[in-house]
Amino acid sequence: MNPCEVIRGNSPIILGLPHTGTHVPEHIFVNLTPLGKTLGDTDWHIHKLYDGLLEGATSVRATFHRYVIDANRNSTNESLYPGQNTTGLVPTTNFDGDKLWASEPTTADISERLTAFHQPYHLALREEITRIKDMHGVAILFDCHSIRSNIPYLFEGTLPDFNVGTDGGKTCAKEVEQIVESTCGAADGYSSVLNGRFKGGWTTRNYGQPRQNIHAIQLEIAQTTHLSVETPPFDYDQKRAARLQIHLKTILEKLAVLAPSLGAIS
């Protein structure tokens, strides 16, 4: 299986989808614990949620599961949140701190997975960012994520519905941040936060170079907004999703309108 799927468009908006994949090669799958084999930390149905929301949007989607290797982590495995519980390049535990592997992947295993999965995904993402910036003079990478709303191992209490991450405003122009933050904040019936527990993963922090007219922003969505239940079988709730998609579509359309003015600044 190809490690990533790319849908090319002509909009200045690129959707990054690093955590929706569920493919685990058999020789890796057999070494997962029974709990690991449930693939519980998937960003369930996120590619379906965003599909068709913005005409002409490019998408780059990892097809492999984050337990194989996490496409949203640095290849050197530096922690995104020093001093806090998190998961690494090849996670050894799930989001609840439970063991994932019968025997943990070796350094050689991780090196092989970097070559086979992590590198091809980021090569494709870089190519699309370059293509879109060459086309428009600007590229906006919108990194799409979801997570369970209650995970005591990672955070206290219940997570807001919308979690906007820009690494404290470093990864995009203020105008990009304001559009996403204000639209989420105005969404009736939803809660939101800017740079709360999730400030943007490695993808956002690595590619976001606003002075080079490459803007990156992450949106982490609580799974209660679009799933029937946040436990197996993680079913998609069409009614909840349709209500949520109204706001996601608004965000993407506003960013697409904004983009030309950002490109003209260079």
FIKENU-880665 format. One line per 4 residues: number of its first residue (from 0); their letters; for each residue x, y, z of N, C-alpha, C. Coordinates in steps of 0.1 Angstrom, whole numbers. Example, Ala and Ser with C-alpha at 12.3 -4.5 7.8 and 13.67 -1.06 7.14 Angstrom:
<fikes>
0) AS) 132:-57:78:123:-45:78:132:-33:78; 128:-22:71:137:-11:71:129:0:79
</fikes>
This chain:
<fikes>
0) MNPC) 8:-12:0:0:0:0:9:12:0; 5:22:-8:12:35:-8:11:41:6; 22:47:11:22:52:24:14:65:25; 11:71:14:2:83:14:-6:85:2
4) EVIR) -17:92:3:-26:95:-8:-26:110:-10; -24:114:-22:-24:129:-25:-35:132:-35; -43:141:-31:-53:147:-41:-49:161:-44; -46:164:-56:-41:177:-60:-52:186:-64
8) GNSP) -51:198:-59:-61:209:-63:-53:221:-66; -61:232:-69:-55:245:-73:-58:256:-63; -63:252:-52:-66:262:-41:-53:265:-33; -52:276:-27:-40:278:-18:-40:270:-5
12) IILG) -51:263:-3:-52:255:10:-48:241:8; -40:236:17:-36:222:17:-40:216:30; -47:205:29:-52:197:41:-42:186:44; -36:187:56:-27:176:61:-35:166:69
16) LPHT) -33:153:67:-41:143:73:-32:132:78; -24:134:89:-14:125:92:-19:113:101; -31:113:106:-35:103:116:-48:96:113; -53:97:101:-65:90:97:-63:76:92
20) GTHV) -50:73:89:-47:59:83:-48:48:93; -52:36:88:-54:25:97:-46:13:92; -38:15:82:-30:3:76:-18:0:85; -17:-12:89:-5:-17:97:-1:-30:90
24) PEHI) 11:-30:85:16:-42:78:16:-54:88; 13:-66:83:10:-78:91:22:-81:101; 34:-79:96:46:-83:104:47:-73:116; 41:-61:115:41:-52:126:28:-54:135
28) FVNL) 17:-57:128:5:-59:135:5:-70:145; 12:-81:142:13:-92:151:20:-90:164; 28:-79:164:35:-76:176:28:-66:185; 17:-61:181:8:-52:189:1:-60:200
32) TPLG) -1:-55:212:-9:-61:222:-24:-61:217; -32:-69:223:-46:-69:219:-52:-56:220; -49:-47:230:-54:-34:230:-48:-26:219; -36:-27:216:-29:-20:204:-36:-23:191
36) KTLG) -41:-36:190:-47:-40:177:-61:-34:175; -66:-27:185:-79:-20:183:-76:-6:176; -64:-2:175:-60:11:168:-68:22:174; -70:22:187:-79:32:193:-76:46:192
40) DTDW) -63:50:189:-59:64:189:-60:70:175; -67:64:166:-69:69:152:-77:82:153; -74:91:143:-82:102:141:-94:98:132; -103:91:138:-114:84:131:-122:93:122
44) HIHK) -123:89:109:-132:95:99:-128:110:96; -117:115:100:-114:129:97:-113:132:82; -108:122:74:-107:125:60:-121:125:54; -130:118:59:-144:118:55:-150:131:59
48) LYDG) -147:136:71:-153:148:76:-150:160:67; -137:161:62:-133:172:54:-135:171:39; -138:159:35:-140:156:21:-150:166:14; -146:173:4:-155:181:-4:-158:195:3
52) LLEG) -152:198:14:-156:211:20:-151:223:13; -140:222:6:-134:233:-1:-130:228:-15; -137:234:-25:-134:230:-39:-119:234:-42; -112:225:-48:-99:227:-52:-88:226:-41
56) ATSV) -92:222:-29:-82:220:-19:-73:207:-22; -61:208:-19:-51:197:-20:-52:190:-7; -51:177:-7:-50:169:6:-38:159:5; -31:158:16:-20:148:17:-24:139:29
60) RATF) -27:127:27:-32:118:38:-23:106:40; -18:104:52:-10:92:55:-20:80:56; -17:69:49:-25:57:50:-22:48:61; -9:49:66:-4:40:77:-9:46:91
64) HRYV) -10:36:100:-14:40:114:-3:47:122; -7:56:131:3:63:139:11:53:148; 6:41:151:13:32:159:25:26:151; 24:26:137:35:21:129:46:31:130
68) IDAN) 43:44:128:52:55:130:43:68:129; 46:78:138:37:89:138:42:100:128; 34:103:118:38:113:108:38:127:114; 33:129:126:32:142:132:43:144:143
72) RNST) 54:136:142:65:137:151:78:139:144; 87:146:150:100:148:145:107:134:143; 115:133:133:122:120:131:133:118:141; 136:128:149:146:126:160:139:123:173
76) NESL) 125:123:173:117:119:185:118:129:196; 120:142:193:120:152:203:106:154:208; 104:156:221:90:157:226:84:171:222; 72:170:218:64:182:215:60:190:227
80) YPGQ) 59:183:238:54:189:251:63:185:262; 75:190:263:84:186:274:78:187:288; 79:177:296:74:177:309:60:172:310; 53:170:299:39:165:299:39:151:293
84) NTTG) 29:143:296:27:131:290:23:133:275; 29:125:267:26:125:253:31:112:246; 29:111:234:34:99:227:45:103:217; 54:93:214:66:96:206:64:92:191
88) LVPT) 76:92:185:77:89:170:71:75:167; 75:65:174:68:52:174:63:50:189; 50:52:191:45:52:205:47:38:211; 51:38:224:52:26:232:40:24:240
92) TNFD) 32:35:242:19:34:250:8:41:242; -4:38:245:-15:46:238:-18:58:246; -29:65:243:-32:78:250:-36:77:264; -38:64:269:-41:62:283:-29:57:291
96) GDKL) -17:56:284:-5:51:291:-4:36:291; -13:29:283:-12:14:283:-2:9:272; 4:-2:275:14:-8:267:8:-12:253; 16:-9:242:11:-12:229:17:-24:223
100) WASE) 29:-28:227:37:-38:220:40:-50:229; 40:-62:223:44:-74:230:59:-73:232; 67:-68:223:81:-64:224:83:-51:216; 89:-41:223:90:-28:217:98:-28:204
104) PTTA) 94:-20:195:102:-19:182:117:-15:185; 126:-20:178:140:-18:179:144:-5:172; 156:-1:174:162:11:167:162:8:152; 165:-4:148:164:-8:134:150:-8:128
108) DISE) 141:-12:136:127:-12:132:122:2:129; 126:11:138:122:25:137:128:31:124; 141:28:122:148:33:110:141:29:98; 137:16:97:130:11:85:117:18:83
112) RLTA) 110:21:94:97:27:93:98:42:89; 109:48:93:111:62:88:113:62:73; 120:53:68:123:52:54:110:48:46; 103:39:51:91:33:44:79:41:45
116) FHQP) 77:49:56:64:56:58:66:71:61; 73:74:71:74:88:75:80:97:64; 91:93:59:98:101:48:89:103:36; 83:92:30:74:95:19:63:104:21
120) YHLA) 57:103:33:46:113:36:51:127:36; 62:130:42:67:143:43:73:148:30; 78:139:22:82:143:9:70:148:0; 59:140:1:47:144:-6:42:157:-1
124) LREE) 42:159:12:37:172:18:46:184:13; 59:182:14:67:193:9:65:196:-5; 64:186:-14:61:188:-28:49:196:-30; 38:193:-23:26:200:-25:26:214:-20
128) ITRI) 33:216:-9:35:230:-4:43:238:-14; 53:233:-19:61:240:-29:53:243:-42; 45:233:-46:37:235:-58:27:246:-56; 20:245:-45:10:255:-42:15:269:-40
132) KDMH) 27:270:-33:33:283:-32:38:289:-45; 43:280:-54:47:285:-67:35:290:-75; 24:284:-73:12:287:-80:6:300:-75; 6:302:-62:-2:314:-56:7:324:-49
136) GVAI) 20:321:-47:28:329:-39:27:328:-24; 18:318:-21:15:316:-6:9:302:-6; 11:295:6:4:282:8:0:282:23; -12:277:25:-17:276:39:-20:261:42
140) LFDC) -12:255:51:-14:241:55:-23:241:67; -34:234:65:-44:232:75:-43:218:80; -37:215:92:-35:202:97:-47:197:105; -53:186:100:-66:181:105:-64:170:114
144) HSIR) -70:171:126:-69:161:137:-81:160:145; -82:148:152:-93:147:162:-87:138:173; -94:139:185:-90:131:196:-102:130:206; -101:119:214:-112:117:224:-112:129:233
148) SNIP) -124:132:238:-126:144:246:-122:143:261; -120:131:265:-116:128:279:-104:118:279; -92:123:282:-80:114:283:-72:119:295; -75:114:307:-68:119:319:-53:118:318
152) YLFE) -47:108:311:-33:106:310:-26:118:303; -34:125:294:-29:136:286:-33:150:291; -45:150:296:-50:163:301:-61:162:311; -63:172:319:-74:171:329:-87:176:323
156) GTLP) -98:170:328:-111:175:324:-115:171:310; -124:178:305:-130:176:291:-124:186:282; -119:181:270:-112:189:260:-123:198:253; -119:211:250:-129:218:242:-131:212:228
160) DFNV) -142:215:222:-145:209:209:-135:213:198; -131:226:198:-121:231:188:-108:235:196; -97:229:192:-84:232:198:-75:237:187; -73:250:186:-66:256:175:-51:258:180
164) GTDG) -42:253:171:-28:254:175:-19:261:165; -11:271:170:-2:278:161:11:280:168; 14:272:178:26:273:186:28:287:191; 18:293:197:19:306:202:19:317:192
168) GKTC) 14:314:180:14:324:169:26:324:160; 34:314:162:47:314:154:45:308:140; 35:300:138:34:292:126:26:298:114; 20:309:117:11:315:106:10:330:109
172) AKEV) 5:337:99:2:351:101:-10:353:110; -10:364:117:-20:367:127:-34:366:121; -35:370:108:-48:369:101:-54:355:100; -45:346:97:-49:332:96:-54:327:110
176) EQIV) -46:329:120:-50:325:134:-63:331:137; -65:344:134:-78:351:138:-90:345:131; -88:342:119:-100:336:111:-104:323:118; -95:314:121:-98:301:126:-103:303:141
180) ESTC) -96:311:149:-100:313:163:-114:319:163; -117:329:156:-129:336:157:-141:328:151; -139:320:141:-149:312:136:-153:301:145; -143:295:151:-145:284:161:-152:290:174
184) GAAD) -147:302:178:-153:308:189:-168:313:188; -172:316:175:-185:320:172:-195:308:169; -189:296:168:-198:285:165:-207:281:176; -220:283:174:-230:281:184:-230:266:189
188) GYSS) -229:265:202:-230:251:208:-217:244:209; -206:251:205:-192:245:206:-183:253:215; -174:246:221:-164:253:229:-151:253:221; -142:263:224:-129:264:217:-118:270:225
192) VLNG) -106:268:221:-94:273:228:-83:275:218; -75:285:220:-63:288:211:-51:284:219; -43:276:213:-30:272:220:-32:267:234; -41:259:236:-43:253:249:-34:240:251
196) RFKG) -40:229:254:-32:217:255:-25:213:243; -32:216:231:-26:212:218:-22:225:211; -9:227:209:-4:240:203:0:238:189; -3:227:183:2:223:170:13:213:171
200) GWTT) 12:203:163:22:192:163:35:196:155; 43:186:152:55:188:145:53:193:131; 43:188:125:40:192:111:37:207:111; 29:212:119:26:226:120:38:235:123
204) RNYG) 46:230:133:57:238:137:69:237:127; 70:226:120:81:225:110:78:232:98; 66:232:92:63:238:79:58:252:80; 53:256:92:48:270:93:60:280:93
208) QPRQ) 61:287:82:71:297:80:65:310:74; 58:317:82:50:328:77:58:339:70; 70:341:74:79:350:66:82:346:52; 81:333:50:83:327:37:70:325:29
212) NIHA) 59:330:35:45:328:30:41:314:29; 45:306:39:40:293:42:34:293:56; 21:292:57:14:293:69:8:280:73; 10:276:86:5:263:90:-3:265:103
216) IQLE) -14:258:104:-23:259:116:-29:245:118; -30:241:131:-36:228:134:-50:230:141; -59:221:137:-72:221:144:-74:207:149; -74:206:162:-77:193:169:-91:194:174
220) IAQT) -100:184:169:-114:184:172:-117:173:181; -125:176:191:-130:165:200:-139:156:193; -137:143:194:-145:133:186:-159:133:189; -164:138:201:-178:139:203:-185:147:193
224) THLS) -178:156:186:-185:164:176:-189:157:163; -184:145:161:-187:138:148:-188:123:149; -185:117:161:-187:103:163:-199:100:171; -205:89:169:-216:84:178:-211:81:192
228) VETP) -199:75:192:-193:71:205:-178:72:203; -170:76:214:-156:77:213:-149:64:217; -156:53:216:-151:39:219:-155:30:207; -148:18:206:-152:9:195:-167:8:194
232) PFDY) -173:8:182:-166:8:169:-163:22:163; -164:32:171:-160:46:166:-168:50:154; -181:48:155:-190:51:143:-191:66:140; -191:69:128:-194:82:123:-208:86:125
236) DQKR) -211:98:130:-224:103:132:-227:113:122; -235:110:112:-238:118:100:-244:132:105; -253:131:114:-260:143:118:-251:153:125; -243:147:135:-233:156:142:-223:161:132
240) AARL) -218:153:123:-208:157:114:-213:168:105; -225:167:100:-231:177:91:-232:191:98; -235:191:111:-236:203:118:-222:209:120; -212:200:122:-198:205:124:-192:210:111
244) QIHL) -196:203:100:-190:207:87:-193:221:82; -205:226:87:-208:240:84:-197:249:88; -192:247:100:-182:256:105:-168:253:99; -165:241:97:-152:238:90:-152:243:76
248) KTIL) -163:242:69:-164:248:56:-162:263:56; -168:270:65:-166:284:67:-151:288:69; -145:280:78:-131:283:81:-122:282:68; -124:271:61:-116:269:49:-119:279:38
252) EKLA) -131:282:36:-135:292:26:-129:306:29; -130:310:42:-124:323:46:-109:323:44; -102:312:47:-88:311:45:-84:312:30; -92:306:22:-90:307:8:-91:321:2
256) VLAP) -101:328:7:-103:342:4:-91:351:9; -87:348:21:-76:356:27:-62:354:19; -60:342:15:-47:338:10:-40:347:0; -47:352:-11:-41:361:-20:-35:374:-14
260) SLGA) -41:379:-3:-36:391:3:-23:388:11; -22:375:16:-9:371:22:2:370:12; -1:364:0:9:363:-10:14:376:-15; 5:386:-15:9:399:-20:19:406:-11
264) IS) 20:401:1:29:408:11:43:406:8; 47:395:2:61:391:0:68:401:-9
</fikes>
